Amino acid sequence: MAIERSKILNIFPPKDAHGREHANQTADLALKISCLPEYKNRIINRDRDLIEASSLVHDLGYLRREPFWSTVQWEHPYGALNKVDEMFSQFNEVERAMIKLVVLNHDITNHSFPAIMGKAEIDRFGYPEIFGVPSRTPGILADWPGITNDIWEQIPQEKFYAILQIIQEADGRLGDFQRTFDFSVGRRISIAANDGEMEGVGMPMWQHSALANVILAAKRCLLDAYTEEGKEYAWRMFQEAKEFVTRQIGPDNVGEILRKEDVENIIWKEDRNHFGRRFNENVKISQAFTLQGAFYVLSGLIPEIDLQKLKSRLIPLQEFVNREKGGIVDRPKLDRVTANSQKLKVLKEVRENLIRNYGFDILTETDGVLRVTATADLFNQMSSTGEYTLIPPIIDKYFTIFNPESKVWIDLAKQLGISKIRVLMID
């Protein structure tokens, strides 16, 4: 079944980041991925027509940008749906529904990340600018009223998920650091985030900085890599992104973003042939705070705190471990925080869930306060509401731990072999 690719591409603007070139590249790469060994017995020739069609129009909705759209423009897939029936009349109703569902969900990994809200969103919802709320929950498919239950039941599930994964992998692999950086700067996003006196990446939220976007795009590629070729490419792309960020702000401000062993053992180890198995829905980021947000939280605990004195640093773990009693670690208390500690188990589970869903390590990347929500079962030892605020070790200029529970972070980092942890410092 022939797809009139040139006719479709002519609809797109030639110079736009989501325009003609990107649509063409995504279609070519998706078709190439569909021929890899992982899809040998799952994809047939007619499926490739669906793959090509979905790839070509996956970003078509950007042509219908509206002033009220969110900062991350998660609304864009919906702008293409009413064109699918007209453009692809050669497919039957069920196949066109598959195209619509793929278009709706191709960016679902990106839209599971928190994002700094724009002024229009802040005005509309009344949130302060420091809030970053994801527009999608991991593991939940976006839906469309035109796709009835009757049509949904006729869609071959494994086929649909295979096509979705192929296009997610292709789209993710095309989001290299230079394309993401240029796109971010073009939207007038600051290159780095000024947290305290440090220029850095900042919290892992879309639009917090161009460099944060570079890291998130690389993480999206890791999370959406399903083939062996895709995994190798994604890790290479992630390393290139990290090196690019390091060149911009220096190694001390980048630190240990994500380790290969965590990617392999937590993200890629799971059975991800089915979208529903890919995510653990127990944990999702609900709010992420910059250091300014941390200031508002801590000011209730330390009334005399000055925002200008709040800093974020990566501290070698050995500095914590080597200090005598009365310094940074109270050794008898630390020794009681063991691998069998319920709090340590919960913290480890939270860390693994965040890496699995977001490629985000709370031990090495948090430069502020991160709040996650979870089911009551997961957090029954922590909070009856199912919410838990994760605060990295908060230390003052004398390196005295402010929060006694911070010792749990140190013990967990030791067990995981992490060499540095990020801390909030009150200068």
C-alpha positions as CSV (number, residue, x, y, z in Angstrom):
1,M,0.0,0.0,0.0
2,A,1.8,3.1,-1.2
3,I,2.1,6.1,1.1
4,E,2.3,9.4,-0.8
5,R,5.2,10.7,1.3
6,S,6.1,13.7,-0.8
7,K,2.5,14.9,-0.7
8,I,2.4,14.6,3.1
9,L,5.8,16.3,3.6
10,N,4.8,19.3,1.5
11,I,2.2,20.1,4.2
12,F,5.1,20.8,6.7
13,P,7.2,24.0,6.8
14,P,10.7,23.2,5.5
15,K,12.7,25.0,8.3
16,D,10.7,24.1,11.4
17,A,12.3,21.9,14.1
18,H,9.2,19.7,13.9
19,G,8.7,20.2,10.1
20,R,9.5,18.5,6.9
21,E,13.0,17.2,7.6
22,H,12.1,15.8,11.0
23,A,9.0,14.0,9.6
24,N,11.1,12.5,6.8
25,Q,14.0,11.4,9.1
26,T,11.6,9.9,11.6
27,A,9.8,7.8,8.9
28,D,13.1,6.6,7.5
29,L,14.6,5.6,10.9
30,A,11.3,4.0,12.1
31,L,11.2,1.8,9.0
32,K,14.8,0.8,9.5
33,I,14.2,-0.1,13.2
34,S,11.2,-2.2,12.1
35,C,13.6,-4.5,10.2
36,L,15.8,-5.1,13.2
37,P,15.9,-8.7,14.8
38,E,13.6,-7.6,17.7
39,Y,10.7,-7.1,15.3
40,K,11.4,-10.0,12.9
41,N,8.3,-12.0,13.8
42,R,6.2,-9.0,15.0
43,I,6.1,-6.7,12.0
44,I,5.0,-7.5,8.5
45,N,4.9,-5.3,5.3
46,R,1.5,-3.9,5.9
47,D,2.5,-2.9,9.4
48,R,5.3,-0.9,7.8
49,D,2.8,1.2,6.0
50,L,1.2,2.0,9.3
51,I,4.6,2.8,10.7
52,E,5.5,5.1,7.8
53,A,2.1,6.9,8.0
54,S,2.3,7.4,11.8
55,S,5.9,8.6,11.6
56,L,5.1,11.2,9.0
57,V,2.3,12.8,10.9
58,H,3.4,12.3,14.5
59,D,4.3,16.1,14.8
60,L,1.7,17.4,12.4
61,G,-0.2,19.0,15.3
62,Y,2.5,21.6,15.8
63,L,1.1,23.4,12.7
64,R,-1.9,24.2,14.8
65,R,-0.1,25.9,17.7
66,E,-2.5,27.8,20.0
67,P,-1.6,30.6,22.5
68,F,-3.1,28.7,25.4
69,W,-0.8,25.7,24.9
70,S,1.4,24.6,27.8
71,T,5.1,25.3,27.9
72,V,6.0,21.8,26.7
73,Q,3.2,21.8,24.1
74,W,1.9,18.4,25.1
75,E,-1.3,19.3,23.3
76,H,0.3,19.1,19.9
77,P,-0.6,15.4,19.1
78,Y,-4.3,16.3,19.3
79,G,-3.9,18.8,16.5
80,A,-3.2,16.0,13.9
81,L,-6.0,13.6,14.7
82,N,-8.8,15.1,12.6
83,K,-6.5,14.9,9.6
84,V,-5.7,11.2,9.8
85,D,-9.0,10.0,8.3
86,E,-8.7,12.4,5.3
87,M,-5.0,11.7,4.7
88,F,-5.1,7.9,5.0
89,S,-8.3,6.8,3.6
90,Q,-6.5,3.7,2.2
91,F,-6.5,2.2,5.7
92,N,-9.5,0.8,7.4
93,E,-11.1,2.3,10.5
94,V,-9.2,0.2,13.0
95,E,-5.9,0.9,11.3
96,R,-6.6,4.6,11.3
97,A,-7.4,4.3,15.0
98,M,-4.0,2.8,15.5
99,I,-2.3,5.7,13.7
100,K,-4.2,8.1,16.0
101,L,-3.2,6.3,19.2
102,V,0.4,6.2,18.1
103,V,0.4,9.9,17.3
104,L,-1.3,10.6,20.7
105,N,1.3,8.7,22.6
106,H,4.6,9.0,20.8
107,D,5.8,11.8,23.2
108,I,4.4,10.3,26.4
109,T,7.9,9.7,27.9
110,N,8.7,13.4,27.4
111,H,5.4,14.5,28.9
112,S,5.9,12.4,32.0
113,F,8.9,14.7,32.9
114,P,8.0,17.7,35.1
115,A,8.2,21.1,33.4
116,I,8.6,24.7,34.4
117,M,5.3,26.3,33.7
118,G,4.9,29.3,31.4
119,K,3.2,32.5,32.4
120,A,0.0,31.6,30.7
121,E,-0.2,28.3,32.7
122,I,0.7,30.1,36.0
123,D,-2.0,32.6,35.4
124,R,-4.5,29.9,34.4
125,F,-3.8,27.5,37.3
126,G,-2.5,29.8,39.9
127,Y,0.8,27.8,40.5
128,P,4.0,29.6,41.4
129,E,6.7,29.5,38.8
130,I,8.8,27.0,40.7
131,F,6.3,24.2,40.2
132,G,6.9,21.6,37.6
133,V,4.0,19.3,37.1
134,P,4.0,16.5,34.5
135,S,1.2,16.5,31.9
136,R,1.2,12.7,31.7
137,T,1.4,9.8,34.1
138,P,3.8,7.0,33.2
139,G,1.9,3.9,32.0
140,I,-1.3,5.7,31.2
141,L,-2.2,5.9,27.5
142,A,-3.7,9.1,26.1
143,D,-7.1,8.4,24.5
144,W,-9.4,10.0,22.0
145,P,-13.2,10.0,22.2
146,G,-13.4,9.0,18.5
147,I,-11.8,5.7,19.4
148,T,-14.7,3.7,20.9
149,N,-14.4,0.6,23.0
150,D,-15.6,-1.4,20.1
151,I,-12.7,-0.2,17.9
152,W,-10.2,-0.5,20.8
153,E,-11.1,-4.2,21.2
154,Q,-10.4,-4.8,17.5
155,I,-6.9,-3.3,17.7
156,P,-4.2,-6.0,17.8
157,Q,-2.6,-5.0,21.1
158,E,0.9,-6.4,20.6
159,K,1.1,-5.0,17.1
160,F,0.0,-1.6,18.3
161,Y,2.6,-1.5,21.1
162,A,5.3,-2.7,18.8
163,I,4.6,0.2,16.3
164,L,4.4,2.7,19.1
165,Q,7.7,1.6,20.5
166,I,9.4,1.8,17.1
167,I,8.3,5.4,16.6
168,Q,9.2,6.3,20.1
169,E,12.7,4.9,19.6
170,A,13.1,6.7,16.3
171,D,11.8,10.0,17.6
172,G,14.0,9.7,20.7
173,R,17.2,8.9,18.7
174,L,16.7,12.1,16.6
175,G,16.7,14.4,19.7
176,D,20.4,14.7,19.9
177,F,22.1,17.3,22.1
178,Q,22.7,19.9,19.4
179,R,19.1,19.8,18.0
180,T,17.7,20.1,21.5
181,F,20.1,22.8,22.6
182,D,19.5,24.9,19.4
183,F,15.7,24.5,19.8
184,S,15.8,25.5,23.4
185,V,17.9,28.6,22.9
186,G,15.7,29.5,19.9
187,R,12.8,29.6,22.4
188,R,14.8,32.0,24.6
189,I,15.3,29.5,27.4
190,S,18.4,30.4,29.5
191,I,21.4,28.2,28.7
192,A,22.1,27.3,32.4
193,A,20.1,27.5,35.6
194,N,21.5,29.9,38.2
195,D,21.1,28.0,41.4
196,G,22.6,30.0,44.2
197,E,26.0,31.2,43.0
198,M,26.4,28.2,40.7
199,E,25.6,28.0,37.0
200,G,24.4,24.5,36.4
201,V,21.8,22.2,34.8
202,G,19.3,22.8,37.6
203,M,16.4,20.5,38.4
204,P,15.5,17.9,35.8
205,M,12.5,19.8,34.4
206,W,11.7,20.8,30.9
207,Q,12.5,24.5,30.3
208,H,14.4,24.9,33.5
209,S,17.4,25.5,31.3
210,A,18.6,24.6,27.8
211,L,21.1,22.2,29.4
212,A,18.4,20.6,31.5
213,N,16.5,20.0,28.2
214,V,19.6,18.4,26.7
215,I,19.9,15.9,29.5
216,L,16.1,15.2,29.5
217,A,16.2,14.5,25.7
218,A,19.1,12.1,26.2
219,K,17.2,10.4,29.0
220,R,14.1,10.1,26.9
221,C,16.2,8.3,24.3
222,L,17.4,5.9,27.0
223,L,13.9,5.2,28.2
224,D,12.6,4.7,24.7
225,A,15.3,2.4,23.5
226,Y,13.9,-1.1,22.9
227,T,16.3,-2.7,20.5
228,E,19.9,-3.6,21.1
229,E,21.0,-1.2,18.4
230,G,18.8,1.5,20.0
231,K,20.3,0.9,23.4
232,E,23.8,1.3,22.2
233,Y,22.9,4.4,20.3
234,A,21.0,5.9,23.3
235,W,23.9,5.4,25.7
236,R,26.3,7.0,23.2
237,M,23.9,9.9,22.8
238,F,23.6,10.2,26.6
239,Q,27.4,10.4,27.0
240,E,27.7,13.0,24.2
241,A,25.0,15.0,25.9
242,K,26.8,14.8,29.2
243,E,30.1,15.8,27.6
244,F,28.4,18.8,25.9
245,V,26.9,20.0,29.2
246,T,30.2,19.5,30.9
247,R,31.9,21.7,28.3
248,Q,29.4,24.4,29.1
249,I,29.5,24.5,32.9
250,G,32.4,22.4,34.0
251,P,32.6,18.8,35.5
252,D,32.0,19.9,39.1
253,N,28.6,21.2,38.3
254,V,27.5,18.2,36.3
255,G,28.7,15.3,38.4
256,E,27.3,11.8,38.1
257,I,24.1,12.1,36.3
258,L,23.2,8.5,35.6
259,R,25.3,5.3,35.6
260,K,25.4,2.7,32.9
261,E,24.7,-0.1,35.4
262,D,21.5,1.6,36.6
263,V,20.3,2.0,33.0
264,E,21.0,-1.7,32.3
265,N,19.8,-3.1,35.5
266,I,16.7,-0.9,36.2
267,I,15.6,0.6,32.9
268,W,16.5,-2.0,30.3
269,K,16.3,-5.2,32.4
270,E,12.5,-5.2,32.7
271,D,10.2,-7.0,30.2
272,R,9.1,-4.0,28.1
273,N,7.4,-5.7,25.2
274,H,4.1,-4.3,26.4
275,F,3.6,-0.6,27.3
276,G,1.7,-1.5,30.4
277,R,4.6,-3.5,31.8
278,R,7.0,-0.8,31.1
279,F,6.2,1.5,33.9
280,N,5.6,1.1,37.6
281,E,2.6,3.4,38.3
282,N,3.2,3.5,42.1
283,V,5.6,6.4,41.9
284,K,5.4,9.6,39.9
285,I,6.9,13.0,40.4
286,S,4.2,15.5,41.4
287,Q,6.2,18.6,42.1
288,A,9.8,19.4,41.7
289,F,11.4,22.5,43.3
290,T,14.4,24.5,42.4
291,L,16.7,25.8,45.1
292,Q,14.3,28.7,45.4
293,G,11.6,26.2,46.1
294,A,13.8,24.5,48.7
295,F,14.2,27.9,50.3
296,Y,10.4,28.2,50.9
297,V,10.3,24.7,52.4
298,L,13.3,25.2,54.6
299,S,12.4,28.7,55.7
300,G,9.7,27.2,57.9
301,L,12.4,25.0,59.5
302,I,15.2,27.5,59.7
303,P,13.5,31.0,60.0
304,E,16.8,33.0,59.5
305,I,17.7,31.3,56.2
306,D,18.8,33.6,53.4
307,L,18.1,32.4,49.8
308,Q,21.4,33.9,48.7
309,K,23.2,31.6,51.2
310,L,21.5,28.4,49.9
311,K,23.9,26.5,47.6
312,S,24.0,23.1,45.9
313,R,27.2,21.0,45.8
314,L,28.3,17.6,44.8
315,I,30.2,16.3,47.8
316,P,32.5,13.2,47.7
317,L,31.0,10.5,49.9
318,Q,34.3,9.9,51.5
319,E,34.1,13.3,53.1
320,F,31.0,12.2,55.0
321,V,32.4,8.8,56.0
322,N,35.8,10.0,57.2
323,R,34.6,12.7,59.6
324,E,34.7,12.0,63.4
325,K,31.7,12.0,65.7
326,G,30.4,15.5,66.2
327,G,31.3,16.3,62.6
328,I,29.3,15.3,59.6
329,V,28.4,11.8,60.7
330,D,27.3,10.4,64.0
331,R,28.8,7.0,63.5
332,P,26.7,5.0,66.1
333,K,23.5,6.2,64.5
334,L,24.8,5.6,61.0
335,D,25.7,2.0,61.9
336,R,22.1,1.4,62.9
337,V,20.8,2.4,59.5
338,T,21.3,-1.0,57.9
339,A,20.3,-2.8,54.7
340,N,17.4,-4.2,56.6
341,S,16.1,-0.8,57.7
342,Q,12.6,-0.2,56.5
343,K,13.3,3.4,55.6
344,L,16.3,2.4,53.6
345,K,14.3,-0.2,51.7
346,V,11.6,2.4,50.9
347,L,14.2,4.9,49.8
348,K,15.9,2.4,47.6
349,E,12.5,1.4,46.1
350,V,11.7,5.0,45.4
351,R,15.1,5.6,43.8
352,E,14.7,2.6,41.5
353,N,11.2,3.6,40.5
354,L,12.3,7.1,39.6
355,I,15.2,5.8,37.6
356,R,12.9,3.3,35.8
357,N,10.2,5.9,35.0
358,Y,12.3,9.1,34.5
359,G,16.0,8.1,34.3
360,F,16.5,10.3,37.4
361,D,18.7,9.5,40.4
362,I,17.7,11.2,43.6
363,L,21.1,10.7,45.1
364,T,23.2,12.5,42.5
365,E,20.9,14.9,40.7
366,T,18.6,16.5,43.3
367,D,19.7,20.1,43.8
368,G,16.6,21.1,45.6
369,V,13.6,19.4,47.1
370,L,11.8,16.7,45.2
371,R,8.3,15.6,46.1
372,V,6.9,12.3,44.8
373,T,3.5,10.7,45.3
374,A,3.0,7.0,45.7
375,T,0.4,4.5,46.8
376,A,-0.2,4.2,50.5
377,D,1.2,0.7,50.4
378,L,4.6,1.9,49.3
379,F,4.8,4.8,51.7
380,N,2.9,3.3,54.7
381,Q,6.0,3.7,56.8
382,M,6.5,7.3,55.8
383,S,3.2,9.1,55.4
384,S,-0.5,8.2,55.7
385,T,-1.2,10.5,52.8
386,G,1.0,8.7,50.4
387,E,3.3,11.7,49.9
388,Y,6.9,11.9,50.8
389,T,9.3,14.8,50.4
390,L,12.8,13.7,49.5
391,I,15.4,16.1,50.8
392,P,19.1,15.4,50.1
393,P,21.5,16.0,53.1
394,I,21.2,19.6,54.2
395,I,24.4,20.8,55.8
396,D,25.6,24.2,57.1
397,K,29.0,25.8,56.8
398,Y,30.3,23.6,59.6
399,F,29.2,20.5,57.8
400,T,26.7,19.6,60.6
401,I,23.8,17.5,59.3
402,F,20.6,19.4,59.9
403,N,18.2,16.5,59.1
404,P,19.0,13.3,61.1
405,E,17.3,11.2,58.5
406,S,19.9,12.3,55.9
407,K,22.2,9.6,57.2
408,V,19.9,7.2,55.3
409,W,21.0,8.8,52.1
410,I,24.7,8.3,52.9
411,D,24.3,4.7,53.8
412,L,22.3,4.0,50.6
413,A,24.9,5.8,48.5
414,K,27.6,3.6,50.1
415,Q,25.7,0.4,49.3
416,L,25.2,1.5,45.7
417,G,28.8,2.4,45.2
418,I,28.1,6.0,44.4
419,S,31.1,8.3,44.9
420,K,29.4,11.6,45.3
421,I,26.0,12.9,46.5
422,R,24.4,16.2,45.9
423,V,23.7,18.3,49.0
424,L,22.0,21.6,49.8
425,M,24.4,23.8,51.7
426,I,23.6,26.9,53.8
427,D,26.6,29.1,53.4
